Amino acid sequence: MSPTGPGPFTANPVERVSASAVALVMMLAAVVGCGTDDDRPPAKASGTRTPSAGSSAATPASSPSAAARTLAELVEHPCRAIDPKDAGPGDLGIFIEGREEDLQNNPKSCEWGARGGMVSFTPYPSTDMTKDKRFQNLTAEEISGHRALLGTPTSRGKGMCIAFVSVGSGQSFRLMVSPFGGNAPGPAAPVLATNFAMAILSHLS
């Protein structure tokens, strides 16, 4: 016996058309939504790259071996005056790492053992020692474009070399070289002092 009306599982043509239309609308909405999502990632990626680039750019500034140093900074950390890349056998020939010294009534200093002798560095951030009349017996030199006094102070032992280097208005640093003596290899004390001064000046800002 044929049914006279639509049964529970039979949809009439109008309902089928409506269902198809709804499905089509939902499909288009889904496609538009994916297109919108596809447009977002580039903007998100761009935002992600910016801090990364900033982080990469900041790395050299925080690296001790790359950063330019001021004399005021070296007052607190005098052993940072020598960059690690300048300490190798082909350069300054440092074989005793820098050791900080904080003597009473004296600025902090740092002492290294290098090929040729012991070298002590002392920064003077508010005094140009090259203008001190007590040291006018030293020889006036120019090191990397900076005024310097170099020689053996009268109050020091034979072979000792001292260098004062001006680094700006009212600023300077001192290097003292105590040669190992004998047949120890390495440059003469004045040459060693000059080499250290050039290395230090190359990283000062």
Biotite code that builds the C-alpha atoms (Angstrom):
import biotite.structure as struc

atoms = struc.array([
    struc.Atom([0.000, 0.000, 0.000], chain_id="A", res_id=1, res_name="MET", atom_name="CA", element="C"),
    struc.Atom([1.472, 3.363, -1.110], chain_id="A", res_id=2, res_name="SER", atom_name="CA", element="C"),
    struc.Atom([1.842, 6.102, 1.485], chain_id="A", res_id=3, res_name="PRO", atom_name="CA", element="C"),
    struc.Atom([-0.473, 9.054, 0.936], chain_id="A", res_id=4, res_name="THR", atom_name="CA", element="C"),
    struc.Atom([1.845, 11.630, 2.485], chain_id="A", res_id=5, res_name="GLY", atom_name="CA", element="C"),
    struc.Atom([5.447, 12.105, 3.342], chain_id="A", res_id=6, res_name="PRO", atom_name="CA", element="C"),
    struc.Atom([6.748, 9.607, 5.876], chain_id="A", res_id=7, res_name="GLY", atom_name="CA", element="C"),
    struc.Atom([9.113, 10.368, 8.697], chain_id="A", res_id=8, res_name="PRO", atom_name="CA", element="C"),
    struc.Atom([12.219, 9.670, 6.483], chain_id="A", res_id=9, res_name="PHE", atom_name="CA", element="C"),
    struc.Atom([11.043, 11.420, 3.341], chain_id="A", res_id=10, res_name="THR", atom_name="CA", element="C"),
    struc.Atom([11.781, 15.096, 2.721], chain_id="A", res_id=11, res_name="ALA", atom_name="CA", element="C"),
    struc.Atom([9.735, 17.079, 0.278], chain_id="A", res_id=12, res_name="ASN", atom_name="CA", element="C"),
    struc.Atom([11.453, 19.011, -2.560], chain_id="A", res_id=13, res_name="PRO", atom_name="CA", element="C"),
    struc.Atom([11.176, 22.354, -0.784], chain_id="A", res_id=14, res_name="VAL", atom_name="CA", element="C"),
    struc.Atom([12.889, 21.020, 2.318], chain_id="A", res_id=15, res_name="GLU", atom_name="CA", element="C"),
    struc.Atom([15.666, 19.491, 0.205], chain_id="A", res_id=16, res_name="ARG", atom_name="CA", element="C"),
    struc.Atom([16.282, 22.810, -1.551], chain_id="A", res_id=17, res_name="VAL", atom_name="CA", element="C"),
    struc.Atom([16.329, 24.658, 1.776], chain_id="A", res_id=18, res_name="SER", atom_name="CA", element="C"),
    struc.Atom([18.762, 22.154, 3.276], chain_id="A", res_id=19, res_name="ALA", atom_name="CA", element="C"),
    struc.Atom([21.016, 22.463, 0.235], chain_id="A", res_id=20, res_name="SER", atom_name="CA", element="C"),
    struc.Atom([20.941, 26.236, 0.451], chain_id="A", res_id=21, res_name="ALA", atom_name="CA", element="C"),
    struc.Atom([21.833, 26.188, 4.143], chain_id="A", res_id=22, res_name="VAL", atom_name="CA", element="C"),
    struc.Atom([24.677, 23.756, 3.481], chain_id="A", res_id=23, res_name="ALA", atom_name="CA", element="C"),
    struc.Atom([25.972, 25.993, 0.672], chain_id="A", res_id=24, res_name="LEU", atom_name="CA", element="C"),
    struc.Atom([25.873, 29.089, 2.896], chain_id="A", res_id=25, res_name="VAL", atom_name="CA", element="C"),
    struc.Atom([27.717, 27.235, 5.676], chain_id="A", res_id=26, res_name="MET", atom_name="CA", element="C"),
    struc.Atom([30.339, 26.023, 3.200], chain_id="A", res_id=27, res_name="MET", atom_name="CA", element="C"),
    struc.Atom([30.908, 29.557, 1.881], chain_id="A", res_id=28, res_name="LEU", atom_name="CA", element="C"),
    struc.Atom([31.198, 30.866, 5.435], chain_id="A", res_id=29, res_name="ALA", atom_name="CA", element="C"),
    struc.Atom([33.765, 28.209, 6.227], chain_id="A", res_id=30, res_name="ALA", atom_name="CA", element="C"),
    struc.Atom([35.759, 29.081, 3.100], chain_id="A", res_id=31, res_name="VAL", atom_name="CA", element="C"),
    struc.Atom([35.682, 32.796, 3.945], chain_id="A", res_id=32, res_name="VAL", atom_name="CA", element="C"),
    struc.Atom([36.745, 31.986, 7.512], chain_id="A", res_id=33, res_name="GLY", atom_name="CA", element="C"),
    struc.Atom([39.780, 29.967, 6.329], chain_id="A", res_id=34, res_name="CYS", atom_name="CA", element="C"),
    struc.Atom([40.736, 32.759, 3.992], chain_id="A", res_id=35, res_name="GLY", atom_name="CA", element="C"),
    struc.Atom([40.693, 35.168, 6.916], chain_id="A", res_id=36, res_name="THR", atom_name="CA", element="C"),
    struc.Atom([42.843, 32.833, 8.995], chain_id="A", res_id=37, res_name="ASP", atom_name="CA", element="C"),
    struc.Atom([45.257, 32.502, 6.079], chain_id="A", res_id=38, res_name="ASP", atom_name="CA", element="C"),
    struc.Atom([45.614, 36.270, 6.036], chain_id="A", res_id=39, res_name="ASP", atom_name="CA", element="C"),
    struc.Atom([46.502, 36.441, 9.753], chain_id="A", res_id=40, res_name="ARG", atom_name="CA", element="C"),
    struc.Atom([49.730, 34.393, 9.987], chain_id="A", res_id=41, res_name="PRO", atom_name="CA", element="C"),
    struc.Atom([51.925, 36.832, 8.024], chain_id="A", res_id=42, res_name="PRO", atom_name="CA", element="C"),
    struc.Atom([50.965, 39.634, 10.396], chain_id="A", res_id=43, res_name="ALA", atom_name="CA", element="C"),
    struc.Atom([51.577, 37.358, 13.375], chain_id="A", res_id=44, res_name="LYS", atom_name="CA", element="C"),
    struc.Atom([54.900, 36.208, 11.969], chain_id="A", res_id=45, res_name="ALA", atom_name="CA", element="C"),
    struc.Atom([55.913, 39.808, 11.345], chain_id="A", res_id=46, res_name="SER", atom_name="CA", element="C"),
    struc.Atom([55.183, 40.637, 14.951], chain_id="A", res_id=47, res_name="GLY", atom_name="CA", element="C"),
    struc.Atom([57.264, 37.656, 16.039], chain_id="A", res_id=48, res_name="THR", atom_name="CA", element="C"),
    struc.Atom([60.270, 38.645, 13.933], chain_id="A", res_id=49, res_name="ARG", atom_name="CA", element="C"),
    struc.Atom([60.497, 42.129, 15.388], chain_id="A", res_id=50, res_name="THR", atom_name="CA", element="C"),
    struc.Atom([61.463, 41.162, 18.962], chain_id="A", res_id=51, res_name="PRO", atom_name="CA", element="C"),
    struc.Atom([63.726, 38.456, 17.587], chain_id="A", res_id=52, res_name="SER", atom_name="CA", element="C"),
    struc.Atom([65.598, 40.987, 15.495], chain_id="A", res_id=53, res_name="ALA", atom_name="CA", element="C"),
    struc.Atom([65.816, 43.290, 18.483], chain_id="A", res_id=54, res_name="GLY", atom_name="CA", element="C"),
    struc.Atom([67.182, 40.458, 20.589], chain_id="A", res_id=55, res_name="SER", atom_name="CA", element="C"),
    struc.Atom([69.783, 39.629, 17.973], chain_id="A", res_id=56, res_name="SER", atom_name="CA", element="C"),
    struc.Atom([70.854, 43.253, 17.693], chain_id="A", res_id=57, res_name="ALA", atom_name="CA", element="C"),
    struc.Atom([71.239, 43.510, 21.455], chain_id="A", res_id=58, res_name="ALA", atom_name="CA", element="C"),
    struc.Atom([73.574, 40.524, 21.712], chain_id="A", res_id=59, res_name="THR", atom_name="CA", element="C"),
    struc.Atom([76.808, 42.286, 20.694], chain_id="A", res_id=60, res_name="PRO", atom_name="CA", element="C"),
    struc.Atom([76.134, 45.097, 23.157], chain_id="A", res_id=61, res_name="ALA", atom_name="CA", element="C"),
    struc.Atom([75.889, 42.632, 26.062], chain_id="A", res_id=62, res_name="SER", atom_name="CA", element="C"),
    struc.Atom([78.926, 40.667, 25.012], chain_id="A", res_id=63, res_name="SER", atom_name="CA", element="C"),
    struc.Atom([82.068, 41.670, 26.943], chain_id="A", res_id=64, res_name="PRO", atom_name="CA", element="C"),
    struc.Atom([84.284, 40.885, 23.991], chain_id="A", res_id=65, res_name="SER", atom_name="CA", element="C"),
    struc.Atom([82.366, 43.135, 21.625], chain_id="A", res_id=66, res_name="ALA", atom_name="CA", element="C"),
    struc.Atom([81.253, 46.006, 23.797], chain_id="A", res_id=67, res_name="ALA", atom_name="CA", element="C"),
    struc.Atom([83.041, 49.363, 23.782], chain_id="A", res_id=68, res_name="ALA", atom_name="CA", element="C"),
    struc.Atom([84.080, 50.288, 27.293], chain_id="A", res_id=69, res_name="ARG", atom_name="CA", element="C"),
    struc.Atom([84.371, 53.611, 29.050], chain_id="A", res_id=70, res_name="THR", atom_name="CA", element="C"),
    struc.Atom([87.100, 54.435, 31.522], chain_id="A", res_id=71, res_name="LEU", atom_name="CA", element="C"),
    struc.Atom([84.432, 54.936, 34.192], chain_id="A", res_id=72, res_name="ALA", atom_name="CA", element="C"),
    struc.Atom([83.283, 51.330, 33.704], chain_id="A", res_id=73, res_name="GLU", atom_name="CA", element="C"),
    struc.Atom([86.847, 50.074, 33.978], chain_id="A", res_id=74, res_name="LEU", atom_name="CA", element="C"),
    struc.Atom([87.190, 51.742, 37.371], chain_id="A", res_id=75, res_name="VAL", atom_name="CA", element="C"),
    struc.Atom([84.900, 49.049, 38.769], chain_id="A", res_id=76, res_name="GLU", atom_name="CA", element="C"),
    struc.Atom([86.127, 46.228, 36.515], chain_id="A", res_id=77, res_name="HIS", atom_name="CA", element="C"),
    struc.Atom([89.710, 47.010, 35.456], chain_id="A", res_id=78, res_name="PRO", atom_name="CA", element="C"),
    struc.Atom([90.367, 43.479, 34.199], chain_id="A", res_id=79, res_name="CYS", atom_name="CA", element="C"),
    struc.Atom([87.873, 44.099, 31.391], chain_id="A", res_id=80, res_name="ARG", atom_name="CA", element="C"),
    struc.Atom([90.343, 46.519, 29.827], chain_id="A", res_id=81, res_name="ALA", atom_name="CA", element="C"),
    struc.Atom([91.884, 43.669, 27.842], chain_id="A", res_id=82, res_name="ILE", atom_name="CA", element="C"),
    struc.Atom([89.600, 41.933, 25.379], chain_id="A", res_id=83, res_name="ASP", atom_name="CA", element="C"),
    struc.Atom([89.967, 38.122, 25.316], chain_id="A", res_id=84, res_name="PRO", atom_name="CA", element="C"),
    struc.Atom([90.656, 38.174, 21.577], chain_id="A", res_id=85, res_name="LYS", atom_name="CA", element="C"),
    struc.Atom([93.746, 40.336, 22.210], chain_id="A", res_id=86, res_name="ASP", atom_name="CA", element="C"),
    struc.Atom([95.221, 38.000, 24.821], chain_id="A", res_id=87, res_name="ALA", atom_name="CA", element="C"),
    struc.Atom([96.325, 35.104, 22.600], chain_id="A", res_id=88, res_name="GLY", atom_name="CA", element="C"),
    struc.Atom([99.882, 33.966, 21.838], chain_id="A", res_id=89, res_name="PRO", atom_name="CA", element="C"),
    struc.Atom([99.870, 35.870, 18.547], chain_id="A", res_id=90, res_name="GLY", atom_name="CA", element="C"),
    struc.Atom([98.905, 39.107, 20.268], chain_id="A", res_id=91, res_name="ASP", atom_name="CA", element="C"),
    struc.Atom([99.731, 40.115, 23.846], chain_id="A", res_id=92, res_name="LEU", atom_name="CA", element="C"),
    struc.Atom([100.734, 36.605, 24.855], chain_id="A", res_id=93, res_name="GLY", atom_name="CA", element="C"),
    struc.Atom([98.921, 36.640, 28.200], chain_id="A", res_id=94, res_name="ILE", atom_name="CA", element="C"),
    struc.Atom([99.451, 33.401, 30.113], chain_id="A", res_id=95, res_name="PHE", atom_name="CA", element="C"),
    struc.Atom([98.431, 34.585, 33.611], chain_id="A", res_id=96, res_name="ILE", atom_name="CA", element="C"),
    struc.Atom([94.825, 35.774, 33.706], chain_id="A", res_id=97, res_name="GLU", atom_name="CA", element="C"),
    struc.Atom([94.046, 39.240, 34.986], chain_id="A", res_id=98, res_name="GLY", atom_name="CA", element="C"),
    struc.Atom([93.849, 39.561, 38.746], chain_id="A", res_id=99, res_name="ARG", atom_name="CA", element="C"),
    struc.Atom([92.109, 42.540, 40.307], chain_id="A", res_id=100, res_name="GLU", atom_name="CA", element="C"),
    struc.Atom([93.922, 44.476, 43.014], chain_id="A", res_id=101, res_name="GLU", atom_name="CA", element="C"),
    struc.Atom([92.190, 46.911, 45.346], chain_id="A", res_id=102, res_name="ASP", atom_name="CA", element="C"),
    struc.Atom([94.888, 48.607, 47.404], chain_id="A", res_id=103, res_name="LEU", atom_name="CA", element="C"),
    struc.Atom([94.006, 51.123, 50.078], chain_id="A", res_id=104, res_name="GLN", atom_name="CA", element="C"),
    struc.Atom([94.020, 54.760, 48.932], chain_id="A", res_id=105, res_name="ASN", atom_name="CA", element="C"),
    struc.Atom([94.576, 53.656, 45.334], chain_id="A", res_id=106, res_name="ASN", atom_name="CA", element="C"),
    struc.Atom([92.217, 53.069, 42.391], chain_id="A", res_id=107, res_name="PRO", atom_name="CA", element="C"),
    struc.Atom([91.418, 49.477, 41.502], chain_id="A", res_id=108, res_name="LYS", atom_name="CA", element="C"),
    struc.Atom([93.912, 47.905, 39.141], chain_id="A", res_id=109, res_name="SER", atom_name="CA", element="C"),
    struc.Atom([94.371, 44.666, 37.228], chain_id="A", res_id=110, res_name="CYS", atom_name="CA", element="C"),
    struc.Atom([97.568, 42.712, 36.662], chain_id="A", res_id=111, res_name="GLU", atom_name="CA", element="C"),
    struc.Atom([98.317, 40.163, 33.932], chain_id="A", res_id=112, res_name="TRP", atom_name="CA", element="C"),
    struc.Atom([101.278, 37.941, 33.242], chain_id="A", res_id=113, res_name="GLY", atom_name="CA", element="C"),
    struc.Atom([102.305, 38.297, 29.608], chain_id="A", res_id=114, res_name="ALA", atom_name="CA", element="C"),
    struc.Atom([105.192, 37.324, 27.404], chain_id="A", res_id=115, res_name="ARG", atom_name="CA", element="C"),
    struc.Atom([107.854, 39.775, 28.555], chain_id="A", res_id=116, res_name="GLY", atom_name="CA", element="C"),
    struc.Atom([106.674, 40.665, 32.061], chain_id="A", res_id=117, res_name="GLY", atom_name="CA", element="C"),
    struc.Atom([103.895, 41.438, 34.511], chain_id="A", res_id=118, res_name="MET", atom_name="CA", element="C"),
    struc.Atom([101.617, 44.272, 33.391], chain_id="A", res_id=119, res_name="VAL", atom_name="CA", element="C"),
    struc.Atom([99.435, 46.332, 35.729], chain_id="A", res_id=120, res_name="SER", atom_name="CA", element="C"),
    struc.Atom([96.600, 48.599, 34.501], chain_id="A", res_id=121, res_name="PHE", atom_name="CA", element="C"),
    struc.Atom([95.064, 51.435, 36.547], chain_id="A", res_id=122, res_name="THR", atom_name="CA", element="C"),
    struc.Atom([92.337, 53.780, 35.210], chain_id="A", res_id=123, res_name="PRO", atom_name="CA", element="C"),
    struc.Atom([92.072, 57.442, 36.225], chain_id="A", res_id=124, res_name="TYR", atom_name="CA", element="C"),
    struc.Atom([88.599, 58.618, 35.121], chain_id="A", res_id=125, res_name="PRO", atom_name="CA", element="C"),
    struc.Atom([88.958, 62.145, 36.505], chain_id="A", res_id=126, res_name="SER", atom_name="CA", element="C"),
    struc.Atom([92.683, 62.892, 36.152], chain_id="A", res_id=127, res_name="THR", atom_name="CA", element="C"),
    struc.Atom([94.947, 63.297, 33.141], chain_id="A", res_id=128, res_name="ASP", atom_name="CA", element="C"),
    struc.Atom([98.182, 61.931, 34.552], chain_id="A", res_id=129, res_name="MET", atom_name="CA", element="C"),
    struc.Atom([100.103, 62.970, 31.428], chain_id="A", res_id=130, res_name="THR", atom_name="CA", element="C"),
    struc.Atom([99.880, 66.546, 32.755], chain_id="A", res_id=131, res_name="LYS", atom_name="CA", element="C"),
    struc.Atom([101.190, 65.674, 36.207], chain_id="A", res_id=132, res_name="ASP", atom_name="CA", element="C"),
    struc.Atom([104.473, 67.532, 36.760], chain_id="A", res_id=133, res_name="LYS", atom_name="CA", element="C"),
    struc.Atom([105.844, 64.640, 38.813], chain_id="A", res_id=134, res_name="ARG", atom_name="CA", element="C"),
    struc.Atom([106.202, 62.596, 35.626], chain_id="A", res_id=135, res_name="PHE", atom_name="CA", element="C"),
    struc.Atom([107.580, 65.183, 33.231], chain_id="A", res_id=136, res_name="GLN", atom_name="CA", element="C"),
    struc.Atom([110.903, 63.324, 33.236], chain_id="A", res_id=137, res_name="ASN", atom_name="CA", element="C"),
    struc.Atom([109.216, 60.604, 31.167], chain_id="A", res_id=138, res_name="LEU", atom_name="CA", element="C"),
    struc.Atom([109.382, 60.715, 27.386], chain_id="A", res_id=139, res_name="THR", atom_name="CA", element="C"),
    struc.Atom([106.393, 62.227, 25.577], chain_id="A", res_id=140, res_name="ALA", atom_name="CA", element="C"),
    struc.Atom([105.005, 59.795, 23.033], chain_id="A", res_id=141, res_name="GLU", atom_name="CA", element="C"),
    struc.Atom([101.875, 59.292, 20.952], chain_id="A", res_id=142, res_name="GLU", atom_name="CA", element="C"),
    struc.Atom([100.077, 55.953, 21.108], chain_id="A", res_id=143, res_name="ILE", atom_name="CA", element="C"),
    struc.Atom([97.190, 55.391, 18.690], chain_id="A", res_id=144, res_name="SER", atom_name="CA", element="C"),
    struc.Atom([96.732, 59.149, 18.442], chain_id="A", res_id=145, res_name="GLY", atom_name="CA", element="C"),
    struc.Atom([96.717, 59.688, 22.221], chain_id="A", res_id=146, res_name="HIS", atom_name="CA", element="C"),
    struc.Atom([99.236, 61.687, 24.216], chain_id="A", res_id=147, res_name="ARG", atom_name="CA", element="C"),
    struc.Atom([101.389, 59.429, 26.391], chain_id="A", res_id=148, res_name="ALA", atom_name="CA", element="C"),
    struc.Atom([104.354, 59.520, 28.748], chain_id="A", res_id=149, res_name="LEU", atom_name="CA", element="C"),
    struc.Atom([106.654, 56.522, 28.683], chain_id="A", res_id=150, res_name="LEU", atom_name="CA", element="C"),
    struc.Atom([109.798, 55.608, 30.552], chain_id="A", res_id=151, res_name="GLY", atom_name="CA", element="C"),
    struc.Atom([111.337, 54.496, 33.831], chain_id="A", res_id=152, res_name="THR", atom_name="CA", element="C"),
    struc.Atom([110.259, 56.444, 36.913], chain_id="A", res_id=153, res_name="PRO", atom_name="CA", element="C"),
    struc.Atom([113.089, 57.494, 39.205], chain_id="A", res_id=154, res_name="THR", atom_name="CA", element="C"),
    struc.Atom([111.407, 55.844, 42.198], chain_id="A", res_id=155, res_name="SER", atom_name="CA", element="C"),
    struc.Atom([111.216, 52.426, 40.537], chain_id="A", res_id=156, res_name="ARG", atom_name="CA", element="C"),
    struc.Atom([113.710, 49.677, 40.013], chain_id="A", res_id=157, res_name="GLY", atom_name="CA", element="C"),
    struc.Atom([115.861, 49.321, 36.957], chain_id="A", res_id=158, res_name="LYS", atom_name="CA", element="C"),
    struc.Atom([114.032, 47.845, 34.001], chain_id="A", res_id=159, res_name="GLY", atom_name="CA", element="C"),
    struc.Atom([110.603, 48.880, 35.265], chain_id="A", res_id=160, res_name="MET", atom_name="CA", element="C"),
    struc.Atom([108.569, 50.753, 32.654], chain_id="A", res_id=161, res_name="CYS", atom_name="CA", element="C"),
    struc.Atom([105.611, 53.024, 33.259], chain_id="A", res_id=162, res_name="ILE", atom_name="CA", element="C"),
    struc.Atom([103.228, 54.550, 30.739], chain_id="A", res_id=163, res_name="ALA", atom_name="CA", element="C"),
    struc.Atom([100.533, 57.177, 31.236], chain_id="A", res_id=164, res_name="PHE", atom_name="CA", element="C"),
    struc.Atom([98.043, 57.529, 28.385], chain_id="A", res_id=165, res_name="VAL", atom_name="CA", element="C"),
    struc.Atom([95.530, 60.370, 28.016], chain_id="A", res_id=166, res_name="SER", atom_name="CA", element="C"),
    struc.Atom([92.120, 59.216, 26.786], chain_id="A", res_id=167, res_name="VAL", atom_name="CA", element="C"),
    struc.Atom([90.073, 62.388, 26.950], chain_id="A", res_id=168, res_name="GLY", atom_name="CA", element="C"),
    struc.Atom([89.474, 65.582, 28.842], chain_id="A", res_id=169, res_name="SER", atom_name="CA", element="C"),
    struc.Atom([90.737, 64.912, 32.351], chain_id="A", res_id=170, res_name="GLY", atom_name="CA", element="C"),
    struc.Atom([91.021, 61.131, 31.882], chain_id="A", res_id=171, res_name="GLN", atom_name="CA", element="C"),
    struc.Atom([93.943, 58.738, 31.574], chain_id="A", res_id=172, res_name="SER", atom_name="CA", element="C"),
    struc.Atom([95.250, 55.320, 32.516], chain_id="A", res_id=173, res_name="PHE", atom_name="CA", element="C"),
    struc.Atom([98.525, 53.936, 33.740], chain_id="A", res_id=174, res_name="ARG", atom_name="CA", element="C"),
    struc.Atom([100.411, 50.813, 32.724], chain_id="A", res_id=175, res_name="LEU", atom_name="CA", element="C"),
    struc.Atom([103.311, 49.463, 34.743], chain_id="A", res_id=176, res_name="MET", atom_name="CA", element="C"),
    struc.Atom([105.511, 46.712, 33.339], chain_id="A", res_id=177, res_name="VAL", atom_name="CA", element="C"),
    struc.Atom([107.812, 44.629, 35.513], chain_id="A", res_id=178, res_name="SER", atom_name="CA", element="C"),
    struc.Atom([110.016, 42.601, 33.146], chain_id="A", res_id=179, res_name="PRO", atom_name="CA", element="C"),
    struc.Atom([110.888, 39.028, 34.045], chain_id="A", res_id=180, res_name="PHE", atom_name="CA", element="C"),
    struc.Atom([114.526, 39.762, 33.314], chain_id="A", res_id=181, res_name="GLY", atom_name="CA", element="C"),
    struc.Atom([117.291, 37.375, 32.444], chain_id="A", res_id=182, res_name="GLY", atom_name="CA", element="C"),
    struc.Atom([116.778, 35.541, 29.203], chain_id="A", res_id=183, res_name="ASN", atom_name="CA", element="C"),
    struc.Atom([112.982, 35.443, 29.494], chain_id="A", res_id=184, res_name="ALA", atom_name="CA", element="C"),
    struc.Atom([111.378, 35.652, 26.038], chain_id="A", res_id=185, res_name="PRO", atom_name="CA", element="C"),
    struc.Atom([109.190, 38.538, 25.026], chain_id="A", res_id=186, res_name="GLY", atom_name="CA", element="C"),
    struc.Atom([109.332, 42.184, 24.016], chain_id="A", res_id=187, res_name="PRO", atom_name="CA", element="C"),
    struc.Atom([111.174, 44.855, 25.963], chain_id="A", res_id=188, res_name="ALA", atom_name="CA", element="C"),
    struc.Atom([109.187, 46.572, 28.707], chain_id="A", res_id=189, res_name="ALA", atom_name="CA", element="C"),
    struc.Atom([108.453, 49.795, 26.725], chain_id="A", res_id=190, res_name="PRO", atom_name="CA", element="C"),
    struc.Atom([107.231, 47.756, 23.761], chain_id="A", res_id=191, res_name="VAL", atom_name="CA", element="C"),
    struc.Atom([105.034, 45.601, 25.992], chain_id="A", res_id=192, res_name="LEU", atom_name="CA", element="C"),
    struc.Atom([103.542, 48.703, 27.630], chain_id="A", res_id=193, res_name="ALA", atom_name="CA", element="C"),
    struc.Atom([102.839, 50.214, 24.212], chain_id="A", res_id=194, res_name="THR", atom_name="CA", element="C"),
    struc.Atom([101.223, 47.002, 22.946], chain_id="A", res_id=195, res_name="ASN", atom_name="CA", element="C"),
    struc.Atom([98.922, 46.843, 25.972], chain_id="A", res_id=196, res_name="PHE", atom_name="CA", element="C"),
    struc.Atom([98.037, 50.522, 25.601], chain_id="A", res_id=197, res_name="ALA", atom_name="CA", element="C"),
    struc.Atom([97.086, 50.052, 21.945], chain_id="A", res_id=198, res_name="MET", atom_name="CA", element="C"),
    struc.Atom([94.893, 47.042, 22.786], chain_id="A", res_id=199, res_name="ALA", atom_name="CA", element="C"),
    struc.Atom([93.110, 48.932, 25.572], chain_id="A", res_id=200, res_name="ILE", atom_name="CA", element="C"),
    struc.Atom([92.571, 52.055, 23.463], chain_id="A", res_id=201, res_name="LEU", atom_name="CA", element="C"),
    struc.Atom([91.048, 50.018, 20.636], chain_id="A", res_id=202, res_name="SER", atom_name="CA", element="C"),
    struc.Atom([88.088, 49.096, 22.870], chain_id="A", res_id=203, res_name="HIS", atom_name="CA", element="C"),
    struc.Atom([87.562, 52.377, 24.723], chain_id="A", res_id=204, res_name="LEU", atom_name="CA", element="C"),
    struc.Atom([84.603, 54.553, 23.794], chain_id="A", res_id=205, res_name="SER", atom_name="CA", element="C"),
])
